[in-house]
Amino acid sequence: MALYFLDYDLRKQRSYQPLYDELARFNAVRMLESSWCFNRFNTTASNLRDHFSQFIDADDGMWVAQVTDWATRRTLRSPNALTTS
């Protein structure tokens, strides 16, 4: 299982709910206002970027990274909040 971080910048007025719903489906944990993390098996950052691109507009920004080492300070939650179930 790999830990991934996803950050986005939604640049125009739009509904965040479809993106939030999909992140919830992935059991993602919100780290900062526009930063989330989640665990996944058998995928890549590119595949996840492509998947989540359908939930944002063409002019919005997003990056996805697989993370092997991390540290936090004053985040909303921690990757430690993720469960393996």
Secondary structure, DSSP 8 states (H G I E B T S, - for coil): -EEEEEEEE--SS---HHHHHHHHHTT-EEEETTEEEEEESS--HHHHHHHHHTTS-TT-EEEEEEESS---SS-SS-GGG----
